[in-house]
Amino acid sequence: MTTDVHVPDIGDFSDVPVVSVLVSVGDVVAAEDPLIELESDKATMEVPSPAAGKVKEIKVAEGDRVGEGTLIIVLEDDGAGDAPATEAPKAEAPKAEAPKAAAPAAAPAAVTDSGFGKAHASPSVRAFARSLDIELSKVNGTGRKGRILREDIAKFYKQAAAPAAASGGASAQGGMDIPPIPAVDFSKFGPVENVEMSRIKKISGPALHRSWLNIPHVTHNDEADITDLDKYRKEMDTAAKEDGYRVTLLSFVVKASVSALKAHWEFNSSIHPDGDKLIKKDFYNIGFAADTPNGLMVPVIKDADRKGLVEISKDLMELSGKARKGELKGPDMQGATFTISSLGGIGGTSFTPIVNAPEVAILGLTRSKMAPVWNGSEFEPRLMQPLSLSYDHRAVDGALAARFCVTLKTLLGDMRKLMW
């Protein structure tokens, strides 16, 4: 008896590259053991085995692109795979060895299918190589089975750039006419250690680099008076603790952001691929940056416009917990229309968050502080929340950004308007 294993629901991704095949023909796996590894722009996803059994066939190879429903593995019952051997133990013994020897020989041929080419590298490494105009066929891979790593690309680039830089030639420019950063041997100045970057940083790095290079960023800074809001938040949080969740300022900012996005729809859009239109979105999914031991992740609160403060708070707590435990799935991080990055628990006065393309804006929050504010007759202490709004200047102009922030801080400053 055999079991076909298909790619499960991975959200709206339909063309995701296979980074690694984690099993071989003949391997015995248990239910929930990982079979293959997929990689999107923001996360790596493992496809687990739905049942125990022996791997009979592998239908995909590294570099193949798959979507929901793609057949990836054929399993057979562990006992079923042993049956033929017991029926013909001696006469078939020499023949039984032949398939085992032939199976590994057939596997490498599949690796070069689907236009993957002769180079052995993950999609993120390929994207990194393309950004530097480097042909993978010229790079020696130092990873397992000759796999080309990001460090191999960086080393090749530095070696190629060094002679040109020394001669002052035009070829010292990078793929986008950006002069490369010269390599420095820091060991000359003191002890050093090479520390491997987390997988999340390796995956998100090229995406952030791409956004920074392609989007004309502008950051608008403002402040919101959250004195009254914070009093109400503390009351809600006290009651929430008894039910096992917390109410943070971020819950209110998510709620207020949805209202501001409805008033200024351009911030909830994306630039059309032809560059001449904006794609107006009539749904409101709010991403938020979550700090985890492995790096920054961006879970998404779906349909935030249909949720109240309590439900938003519970979503924030659940998604943050999954992020810290490394349990986020692809759908948990897809579909955002606007992102919030909060550093309030750490500190700072302002910063420039990088727009999470294809979104056109991102809101940054730093630590609130008490400040003297003139009320018309005297200064009084008020709790002020800094706001840093970065936006794509192709989709949003400065005046619209200022209006968005005015709307946002008005909502945060008046609880009655926030509840409309």
KOLLOTI-319518 format. One record per residue (C-alpha): residue number from 1; x, y, z. Coordinates in pm, 1 decimal, m for minus. Layout:
BEGIN
+-----+----------+----------+----------+
: pos :        u :        v :        w :
+-----+----------+----------+----------+
: NUM :        X :        Y :        Z :
...
+-----+----------+----------+----------+
//
This chain:
BEGIN
+-----+----------+----------+----------+
: pos :        u :        v :        w :
+-----+----------+----------+----------+
:   1 :      0.0 :      0.0 :      0.0 :
:   2 :    136.4 :    341.6 :    m97.1 :
:   3 :     60.4 :    696.7 :     14.1 :
:   4 :    101.7 :   1000.0 :   m211.9 :
:   5 :    235.5 :   1304.3 :    m26.8 :
:   6 :    138.5 :   1642.8 :   m170.3 :
:   7 :    239.9 :   1997.7 :    m81.1 :
:   8 :    m14.8 :   2119.9 :    177.9 :
:   9 :   m173.7 :   2464.0 :    193.9 :
:  10 :    113.0 :   2717.9 :    186.4 :
:  11 :   m101.7 :   3028.2 :    150.4 :
:  12 :   m106.0 :   3225.2 :   m171.4 :
:  13 :    233.6 :   3101.0 :   m290.4 :
:  14 :    209.4 :   2895.7 :   m609.4 :
:  15 :    566.6 :   2883.0 :   m732.6 :
:  16 :    789.5 :   2812.1 :   m432.6 :
:  17 :   1140.3 :   2667.8 :   m481.4 :
:  18 :   1248.2 :   2342.8 :   m317.9 :
:  19 :   1557.7 :   2426.3 :   m113.5 :
:  20 :   1637.2 :   2079.7 :     17.8 :
:  21 :   1514.5 :   1723.4 :    m16.5 :
:  22 :   1563.3 :   1585.4 :    332.1 :
:  23 :   1508.2 :   1214.7 :    260.4 :
:  24 :   1633.1 :    950.4 :     16.5 :
:  25 :   1466.1 :    653.6 :   m148.1 :
:  26 :   1453.0 :    371.3 :    104.5 :
:  27 :   1450.4 :    594.7 :    412.7 :
:  28 :   1201.4 :    504.1 :    684.8 :
:  29 :   1017.2 :    809.1 :    818.9 :
:  30 :    773.6 :    868.1 :   1103.3 :
:  31 :    463.7 :   1084.6 :   1091.2 :
:  32 :    554.3 :   1457.6 :   1104.1 :
:  33 :    916.4 :   1394.1 :   1000.0 :
:  34 :   1023.9 :   1668.5 :    754.3 :
:  35 :   1047.9 :   1552.4 :    392.3 :
:  36 :   1142.4 :   1861.9 :    193.8 :
:  37 :   1221.2 :   2224.3 :    265.9 :
:  38 :   1062.0 :   2515.8 :     76.2 :
:  39 :   1180.7 :   2873.9 :     77.5 :
:  40 :    978.6 :   3192.4 :     20.4 :
:  41 :   1108.8 :   3549.0 :     40.4 :
:  42 :   1045.6 :   3560.7 :    413.5 :
:  43 :   1054.2 :   3212.9 :    555.1 :
:  44 :   1164.1 :   2854.0 :    518.0 :
:  45 :    889.3 :   2593.2 :    542.7 :
:  46 :    924.9 :   2221.6 :    601.3 :
:  47 :    670.7 :   1980.7 :    453.4 :
:  48 :    611.8 :   1702.6 :    708.9 :
:  49 :    521.4 :   1342.2 :    636.9 :
:  50 :    149.4 :   1277.6 :    692.7 :
:  51 :    216.9 :    918.1 :    797.1 :
:  52 :    489.2 :    669.3 :    881.4 :
:  53 :    639.3 :    460.5 :    603.7 :
:  54 :    930.4 :    402.8 :    368.3 :
:  55 :   1020.8 :    647.0 :     92.2 :
:  56 :    944.0 :    467.8 :   m233.6 :
:  57 :    974.1 :    754.3 :   m483.0 :
:  58 :   1086.8 :   1115.4 :   m473.4 :
:  59 :    901.9 :   1326.8 :   m727.8 :
:  60 :   1086.8 :   1657.4 :   m681.6 :
:  61 :   1446.2 :   1773.9 :   m666.7 :
:  62 :   1628.6 :   2074.7 :   m528.1 :
:  63 :   1550.2 :   2375.5 :   m743.9 :
:  64 :   1207.9 :   2253.3 :   m858.3 :
:  65 :    923.0 :   2496.9 :   m802.6 :
:  66 :    605.3 :   2366.7 :   m642.8 :
:  67 :    265.6 :   2480.9 :   m521.6 :
:  68 :    m21.9 :   2348.5 :   m316.4 :
:  69 :   m113.7 :   1997.1 :   m431.7 :
:  70 :    216.2 :   1914.8 :   m603.1 :
:  71 :    310.0 :   1547.4 :   m560.6 :
:  72 :    646.8 :   1532.4 :   m385.9 :
:  73 :    691.1 :   1187.7 :   m228.5 :
:  74 :    541.4 :    840.4 :   m255.8 :
:  75 :    548.2 :    640.3 :     67.1 :
:  76 :    485.2 :    273.8 :    116.3 :
:  77 :    406.7 :     84.2 :    432.3 :
:  78 :    731.5 :    m23.0 :    592.8 :
:  79 :    613.8 :   m383.7 :    596.0 :
:  80 :    500.9 :   m372.8 :    231.5 :
:  81 :    843.7 :   m277.4 :    117.7 :
:  82 :    993.5 :   m587.1 :    281.8 :
:  83 :    742.0 :   m838.1 :    137.2 :
:  84 :    903.4 :   m904.9 :   m202.0 :
:  85 :   1236.6 :   m988.3 :    m38.4 :
:  86 :   1081.4 :  m1262.3 :    178.3 :
:  87 :    905.1 :  m1424.2 :   m117.0 :
:  88 :   1225.0 :  m1476.1 :   m317.4 :
:  89 :   1509.8 :  m1468.4 :    m68.6 :
:  90 :   1784.6 :  m1656.7 :   m256.5 :
:  91 :   1707.5 :  m1658.1 :   m625.4 :
:  92 :   1637.3 :  m1285.1 :   m632.7 :
:  93 :   1908.5 :  m1178.7 :   m391.3 :
:  94 :   2155.5 :  m1060.6 :   m661.1 :
:  95 :   1878.1 :   m870.3 :   m840.2 :
:  96 :   1761.3 :   m710.2 :   m518.8 :
:  97 :   2095.1 :   m531.1 :   m489.4 :
:  98 :   2071.4 :   m379.5 :   m838.8 :
:  99 :   1777.3 :   m143.9 :   m778.5 :
: 100 :   1942.3 :    m14.4 :   m461.4 :
: 101 :   2257.4 :     68.2 :   m654.1 :
: 102 :   2064.2 :    219.3 :   m943.5 :
: 103 :   1840.0 :    448.2 :   m735.9 :
: 104 :   2112.4 :    683.5 :   m616.2 :
: 105 :   2252.9 :    702.4 :   m969.1 :
: 106 :   1919.2 :    823.8 :  m1105.6 :
: 107 :   1869.0 :   1090.2 :   m838.6 :
: 108 :   2138.1 :   1339.2 :   m945.6 :
: 109 :   1990.6 :   1366.6 :  m1295.6 :
: 110 :   1672.0 :   1507.3 :  m1148.5 :
: 111 :   1864.6 :   1783.8 :   m975.9 :
: 112 :   1935.3 :   1955.0 :  m1306.2 :
: 113 :   1571.6 :   1950.9 :  m1419.6 :
: 114 :   1339.0 :   2251.8 :  m1427.0 :
: 115 :   1611.2 :   2480.1 :  m1557.7 :
: 116 :   1798.1 :   2465.4 :  m1227.8 :
: 117 :   2124.4 :   2457.0 :  m1415.2 :
: 118 :   2448.3 :   2289.3 :  m1315.2 :
: 119 :   2514.5 :   2516.0 :  m1017.5 :
: 120 :   2402.5 :   2381.8 :   m681.4 :
: 121 :   2260.3 :   2676.8 :   m484.4 :
: 122 :   1943.4 :   2784.1 :   m305.3 :
: 123 :   1710.8 :   3048.9 :   m455.8 :
: 124 :   1820.4 :   3312.6 :   m203.1 :
: 125 :   2186.0 :   3253.0 :   m294.2 :
: 126 :   2096.6 :   3273.6 :   m663.4 :
: 127 :   1919.9 :   3604.7 :   m602.5 :
: 128 :   2226.7 :   3732.2 :   m416.0 :
: 129 :   2449.5 :   3629.2 :   m707.3 :
: 130 :   2219.2 :   3802.0 :   m957.9 :
: 131 :   2227.8 :   4124.0 :   m754.3 :
: 132 :   2608.0 :   4124.0 :   m794.9 :
: 133 :   2606.3 :   4013.5 :  m1160.1 :
: 134 :   2794.3 :   3693.4 :  m1077.2 :
: 135 :   2765.2 :   3377.5 :  m1285.1 :
: 136 :   2718.4 :   3082.2 :  m1052.9 :
: 137 :   2904.6 :   2852.4 :  m1290.8 :
: 138 :   3224.0 :   3041.2 :  m1203.4 :
: 139 :   3186.8 :   2999.1 :   m826.6 :
: 140 :   3327.4 :   2706.5 :   m631.1 :
: 141 :   3081.8 :   2580.0 :   m371.5 :
: 142 :   3214.0 :   2489.4 :    m28.5 :
: 143 :   2887.9 :   2357.3 :    112.4 :
: 144 :   2764.5 :   2000.7 :    138.1 :
: 145 :   2786.3 :   1817.1 :   m195.6 :
: 146 :   2943.9 :   2125.5 :   m352.5 :
: 147 :   2651.0 :   2352.1 :   m266.3 :
: 148 :   2726.3 :   2719.3 :   m329.1 :
: 149 :   2684.4 :   2924.5 :    m12.3 :
: 150 :   2632.7 :   3298.5 :     33.2 :
: 151 :   2987.2 :   3320.3 :    169.0 :
: 152 :   3118.3 :   3166.9 :   m154.7 :
: 153 :   2944.9 :   3439.2 :   m355.6 :
: 154 :   3081.1 :   3710.8 :   m127.7 :
: 155 :   3433.2 :   3568.8 :   m148.4 :
: 156 :   3419.4 :   3544.6 :   m527.3 :
: 157 :   3287.5 :   3900.5 :   m552.1 :
: 158 :   3562.0 :   4040.1 :   m329.6 :
: 159 :   3831.0 :   3856.1 :   m523.3 :
: 160 :   3694.3 :   3979.5 :   m855.0 :
: 161 :   3649.3 :   4335.3 :   m732.9 :
: 162 :   3989.4 :   4371.5 :   m563.8 :
: 163 :   4207.0 :   4385.5 :   m880.3 :
: 164 :   3968.3 :   4625.2 :  m1052.0 :
: 165 :   3946.3 :   4846.4 :   m746.9 :
: 166 :   4324.7 :   4858.0 :   m721.3 :
: 167 :   4352.4 :   4970.9 :  m1083.8 :
: 168 :   4072.4 :   5225.4 :  m1044.9 :
: 169 :   3888.4 :   5082.1 :  m1345.8 :
: 170 :   3515.9 :   5109.5 :  m1411.9 :
: 171 :   3476.3 :   4737.9 :  m1348.8 :
: 172 :   3519.4 :   4807.8 :   m979.1 :
: 173 :   3150.1 :   4896.4 :   m980.1 :
: 174 :   2892.2 :   4643.3 :   m861.5 :
: 175 :   2598.9 :   4517.2 :  m1064.4 :
: 176 :   2402.9 :   4838.0 :   m997.5 :
: 177 :   2701.6 :   5071.3 :  m1037.1 :
: 178 :   2750.7 :   5076.2 :   m662.1 :
: 179 :   3116.3 :   5063.6 :   m555.3 :
: 180 :   3181.5 :   4748.6 :   m352.4 :
: 181 :   3289.2 :   4771.7 :      8.7 :
: 182 :   3658.0 :   4680.5 :     18.9 :
: 183 :   3753.6 :   4364.5 :    203.2 :
: 184 :   3946.2 :   4426.5 :    524.3 :
: 185 :   4156.4 :   4176.8 :    717.8 :
: 186 :   4040.6 :   4272.9 :   1068.1 :
: 187 :   4262.6 :   4009.2 :   1227.0 :
: 188 :   4550.9 :   4252.0 :   1176.8 :
: 189 :   4400.9 :   4472.8 :   1448.5 :
: 190 :   4288.7 :   4214.6 :   1702.5 :
: 191 :   4110.7 :   3882.1 :   1764.2 :
: 192 :   3814.2 :   3811.7 :   1536.7 :
: 193 :   3556.7 :   3536.2 :   1491.8 :
: 194 :   3325.7 :   3457.3 :   1201.2 :
: 195 :   2973.2 :   3405.8 :   1335.9 :
: 196 :   2718.0 :   3245.4 :   1104.1 :
: 197 :   2411.9 :   3463.3 :   1040.7 :
: 198 :   2074.6 :   3312.3 :   1128.4 :
: 199 :   1874.8 :   3163.0 :    842.4 :
: 200 :   1607.4 :   3430.5 :    887.3 :
: 201 :   1863.2 :   3706.7 :    836.4 :
: 202 :   2003.7 :   3531.4 :    530.6 :
: 203 :   1656.5 :   3508.4 :    377.9 :
: 204 :   1530.4 :   3855.3 :    473.3 :
: 205 :   1857.8 :   4033.2 :    389.9 :
: 206 :   1821.6 :   4016.9 :      9.0 :
: 207 :   1454.4 :   4122.8 :     33.7 :
: 208 :   1545.0 :   4427.9 :    245.1 :
: 209 :   1832.6 :   4510.2 :     10.9 :
: 210 :   1599.6 :   4487.0 :   m287.2 :
: 211 :   1341.9 :   4715.7 :   m122.4 :
: 212 :   1601.7 :   4973.8 :    m22.2 :
: 213 :   1752.5 :   4987.2 :   m371.9 :
: 214 :   1422.3 :   4993.4 :   m561.5 :
: 215 :   1206.8 :   5217.8 :   m342.1 :
: 216 :   1266.6 :   5593.3 :   m300.9 :
: 217 :   1224.6 :   5600.8 :     76.8 :
: 218 :   1110.1 :   5907.2 :    267.9 :
: 219 :   1043.6 :   5907.1 :    644.6 :
: 220 :    794.5 :   6144.0 :    809.4 :
: 221 :    825.6 :   6188.7 :   1187.2 :
: 222 :    546.7 :   6301.8 :   1420.1 :
: 223 :    413.8 :   6254.2 :   1774.4 :
: 224 :     80.5 :   6140.3 :   1914.8 :
: 225 :    m57.3 :   6228.0 :   2257.7 :
: 226 :   m150.7 :   5890.6 :   2409.9 :
: 227 :   m205.3 :   6006.5 :   2769.6 :
: 228 :   m575.2 :   5915.1 :   2783.8 :
: 229 :   m530.4 :   5608.4 :   2565.0 :
: 230 :   m263.5 :   5466.6 :   2795.4 :
: 231 :   m490.1 :   5498.0 :   3099.8 :
: 232 :   m760.6 :   5301.2 :   2921.6 :
: 233 :   m505.4 :   5049.3 :   2793.2 :
: 234 :   m384.6 :   4978.4 :   3146.1 :
: 235 :   m743.4 :   4915.5 :   3258.9 :
: 236 :   m799.1 :   4675.3 :   2969.6 :
: 237 :   m466.2 :   4502.9 :   3035.3 :
: 238 :   m549.5 :   4444.5 :   3402.3 :
: 239 :   m873.3 :   4270.7 :   3302.8 :
: 240 :   m701.6 :   4081.4 :   3018.4 :
: 241 :   m441.1 :   3926.7 :   3250.3 :
: 242 :   m718.8 :   3733.5 :   3423.8 :
: 243 :   m811.4 :   3579.8 :   3085.4 :
: 244 :   m452.2 :   3492.5 :   2997.2 :
: 245 :   m361.6 :   3760.7 :   2742.1 :
: 246 :   m219.9 :   4115.4 :   2741.0 :
: 247 :   m326.9 :   4445.2 :   2587.1 :
: 248 :    m35.0 :   4651.4 :   2459.4 :
: 249 :    m12.2 :   4985.6 :   2283.2 :
: 250 :     42.9 :   4799.1 :   1957.3 :
: 251 :   m317.4 :   4674.0 :   1968.0 :
: 252 :   m443.6 :   5033.1 :   1964.6 :
: 253 :   m198.4 :   5134.3 :   1691.5 :
: 254 :   m318.7 :   4845.5 :   1471.6 :
: 255 :   m678.6 :   4957.8 :   1525.5 :
: 256 :   m596.0 :   5321.7 :   1452.7 :
: 257 :   m385.2 :   5231.5 :   1147.9 :
: 258 :   m678.4 :   5050.0 :    986.4 :
: 259 :   m894.8 :   5362.4 :   1022.6 :
: 260 :   m614.5 :   5579.9 :    882.1 :
: 261 :   m567.6 :   5340.5 :    589.3 :
: 262 :   m939.3 :   5364.5 :    509.5 :
: 263 :   m915.8 :   5743.9 :    511.1 :
: 264 :   m600.6 :   5742.9 :    294.4 :
: 265 :   m626.6 :   5435.8 :     71.2 :
: 266 :   m297.7 :   5500.3 :   m107.1 :
: 267 :   m114.3 :   5364.3 :    197.7 :
: 268 :   m303.4 :   5036.8 :    158.4 :
: 269 :   m201.2 :   4992.7 :   m204.9 :
: 270 :     81.7 :   4851.7 :   m414.1 :
: 271 :    238.9 :   4981.4 :   m732.8 :
: 272 :    117.5 :   4791.0 :  m1038.3 :
: 273 :    392.0 :   4600.5 :  m1223.8 :
: 274 :    350.4 :   4831.7 :  m1524.7 :
: 275 :    437.6 :   5126.5 :  m1299.8 :
: 276 :    144.2 :   5336.1 :  m1421.8 :
: 277 :   m122.5 :   5233.8 :  m1171.5 :
: 278 :   m180.4 :   5170.7 :   m804.3 :
: 279 :   m346.6 :   4849.3 :   m692.6 :
: 280 :   m609.2 :   4961.6 :   m438.4 :
: 281 :   m674.9 :   4691.4 :   m179.5 :
: 282 :  m1010.4 :   4658.0 :     m8.4 :
: 283 :   m880.1 :   4435.1 :    270.0 :
: 284 :   m669.7 :   4526.5 :    570.0 :
: 285 :   m401.4 :   4282.2 :    684.6 :
: 286 :   m155.7 :   4437.3 :    927.2 :
: 287 :    194.6 :   4294.5 :    959.5 :
: 288 :    399.6 :   4358.9 :   1270.9 :
: 289 :    770.6 :   4304.8 :   1327.1 :
: 290 :    833.6 :   4044.4 :   1598.9 :
: 291 :   1174.2 :   4022.7 :   1764.7 :
: 292 :   1281.4 :   3657.5 :   1801.8 :
: 293 :   1602.7 :   3483.7 :   1911.6 :
: 294 :   1671.0 :   3399.7 :   1546.0 :
: 295 :   1598.6 :   3744.3 :   1403.8 :
: 296 :   1311.9 :   3966.7 :   1296.4 :
: 297 :    992.9 :   3804.0 :   1164.6 :
: 298 :    672.2 :   3968.3 :   1038.5 :
: 299 :    349.4 :   3784.0 :   1127.8 :
: 300 :     26.3 :   3921.6 :    982.0 :
: 301 :   m305.0 :   3998.1 :   1154.4 :
: 302 :   m562.7 :   3907.5 :    889.8 :
: 303 :   m881.3 :   4113.7 :    840.3 :
: 304 :   m783.3 :   4358.5 :   1114.6 :
: 305 :  m1070.3 :   4587.0 :   1009.2 :
: 306 :  m1320.1 :   4325.7 :   1127.3 :
: 307 :  m1166.4 :   4279.7 :   1471.1 :
: 308 :  m1195.2 :   4467.9 :   1797.2 :
: 309 :   m918.2 :   4549.2 :   2041.7 :
: 310 :   m960.8 :   4225.9 :   2236.7 :
: 311 :   m936.1 :   4003.1 :   1928.3 :
: 312 :   m641.6 :   4203.2 :   1791.3 :
: 313 :   m463.3 :   4171.0 :   2127.3 :
: 314 :   m514.8 :   3796.1 :   2129.7 :
: 315 :   m388.7 :   3767.2 :   1771.8 :
: 316 :    m78.7 :   3968.2 :   1861.5 :
: 317 :     m3.5 :   3744.7 :   2157.8 :
: 318 :    m61.7 :   3420.3 :   1967.5 :
: 319 :    142.4 :   3519.0 :   1662.1 :
: 320 :    426.9 :   3664.5 :   1871.4 :
: 321 :    444.5 :   3340.9 :   2068.5 :
: 322 :    459.0 :   3131.2 :   1752.4 :
: 323 :    731.5 :   3358.6 :   1613.9 :
: 324 :    950.1 :   3319.5 :   1923.7 :
: 325 :    907.6 :   2941.7 :   1915.4 :
: 326 :    981.6 :   2921.4 :   1542.2 :
: 327 :    633.7 :   2782.8 :   1473.9 :
: 328 :    511.2 :   3039.3 :   1219.0 :
: 329 :    389.2 :   2889.6 :    892.2 :
: 330 :    393.3 :   3051.0 :    548.7 :
: 331 :     29.0 :   3173.7 :    565.1 :
: 332 :    101.6 :   3343.9 :    899.8 :
: 333 :    340.0 :   3584.1 :    723.5 :
: 334 :    161.9 :   3647.0 :    394.0 :
: 335 :    m81.0 :   3902.7 :    259.7 :
: 336 :     13.0 :   4211.2 :    462.3 :
: 337 :   m104.3 :   4546.0 :    324.5 :
: 338 :     69.5 :   4764.6 :    585.6 :
: 339 :    338.6 :   4690.0 :    845.0 :
: 340 :    417.3 :   4824.6 :   1192.0 :
: 341 :    763.9 :   4796.1 :   1345.6 :
: 342 :    768.3 :   4873.9 :   1716.7 :
: 343 :   1085.9 :   4934.9 :   1914.9 :
: 344 :    894.8 :   5086.2 :   2207.1 :
: 345 :    995.1 :   4813.7 :   2448.3 :
: 346 :   1362.0 :   4881.1 :   2377.6 :
: 347 :   1396.4 :   5256.8 :   2328.7 :
: 348 :   1490.1 :   5519.5 :   2072.3 :
: 349 :   1336.3 :   5846.9 :   1958.2 :
: 350 :   1292.9 :   5783.0 :   1583.1 :
: 351 :   1425.4 :   5564.9 :   1301.4 :
: 352 :   1375.1 :   5486.2 :    933.0 :
: 353 :   1198.0 :   5152.7 :    890.9 :
: 354 :   1244.0 :   4993.3 :    546.8 :
: 355 :    925.1 :   4956.0 :    343.9 :
: 356 :    826.3 :   4591.6 :    314.4 :
: 357 :    769.5 :   4574.9 :    m64.6 :
: 358 :    529.9 :   4532.4 :   m237.9 :
: 359 :    367.7 :   4742.1 :     37.3 :
: 360 :    417.7 :   5116.0 :      1.9 :
: 361 :    447.2 :   5221.9 :    367.0 :
: 362 :    558.5 :   5107.3 :    710.9 :
: 363 :    505.1 :   5267.9 :   1051.6 :
: 364 :    782.0 :   5273.5 :   1310.6 :
: 365 :    719.6 :   5318.8 :   1685.0 :
: 366 :    979.5 :   5405.8 :   1948.6 :
: 367 :    947.6 :   5455.0 :   2324.4 :
: 368 :    680.3 :   5696.5 :   2447.9 :
: 369 :    790.1 :   5967.2 :   2690.0 :
: 370 :    642.7 :   6230.3 :   2919.9 :
: 371 :    686.2 :   6581.5 :   2778.4 :
: 372 :    557.4 :   6930.7 :   2859.6 :
: 373 :    282.8 :   7023.0 :   2611.9 :
: 374 :    123.7 :   7368.1 :   2581.8 :
: 375 :   m255.0 :   7347.1 :   2626.0 :
: 376 :   m327.6 :   7709.7 :   2543.8 :
: 377 :   m268.1 :   7853.0 :   2885.0 :
: 378 :      7.9 :   7645.3 :   3041.2 :
: 379 :    241.2 :   7352.1 :   2992.1 :
: 380 :    120.1 :   7019.0 :   3125.0 :
: 381 :    284.3 :   6675.3 :   3128.5 :
: 382 :    155.0 :   6449.4 :   2849.8 :
: 383 :    260.0 :   6101.8 :   2736.6 :
: 384 :    384.2 :   6141.5 :   2377.9 :
: 385 :    433.1 :   5856.2 :   2130.2 :
: 386 :    689.1 :   5912.0 :   1848.4 :
: 387 :    575.5 :   5798.3 :   1501.8 :
: 388 :    812.7 :   5730.4 :   1208.8 :
: 389 :    631.7 :   5669.1 :    880.8 :
: 390 :    847.1 :   5550.5 :    588.7 :
: 391 :    679.6 :   5549.0 :    248.8 :
: 392 :    739.7 :   5487.9 :   m120.2 :
: 393 :    753.2 :   5835.1 :   m272.8 :
: 394 :    629.8 :   5698.5 :   m605.9 :
: 395 :    293.8 :   5610.7 :   m449.0 :
: 396 :    273.1 :   5868.4 :   m169.5 :
: 397 :    381.4 :   6231.8 :   m159.9 :
: 398 :    490.7 :   6429.1 :    144.7 :
: 399 :    161.5 :   6610.7 :    195.7 :
: 400 :    m35.2 :   6285.3 :    196.1 :
: 401 :    210.2 :   6131.3 :    442.8 :
: 402 :    164.4 :   6428.5 :    675.7 :
: 403 :   m214.4 :   6394.7 :    651.1 :
: 404 :   m194.5 :   6023.2 :    726.8 :
: 405 :      6.0 :   6093.8 :   1042.9 :
: 406 :   m235.7 :   6367.5 :   1148.3 :
: 407 :   m523.6 :   6122.1 :   1109.9 :
: 408 :   m333.7 :   5856.2 :   1301.7 :
: 409 :   m235.3 :   6076.6 :   1593.2 :
: 410 :   m587.1 :   6223.2 :   1612.9 :
: 411 :   m727.8 :   5872.1 :   1649.7 :
: 412 :   m467.9 :   5776.3 :   1911.0 :
: 413 :   m531.1 :   6099.5 :   2100.0 :
: 414 :   m910.0 :   6065.9 :   2119.2 :
: 415 :  m1045.2 :   5731.0 :   2237.9 :
: 416 :  m1397.3 :   5818.4 :   2115.8 :
: 417 :  m1282.6 :   5852.1 :   1755.9 :
: 418 :  m1076.5 :   5534.0 :   1777.4 :
: 419 :  m1388.6 :   5337.5 :   1870.4 :
: 420 :  m1593.8 :   5457.8 :   1572.6 :
+-----+----------+----------+----------+
//
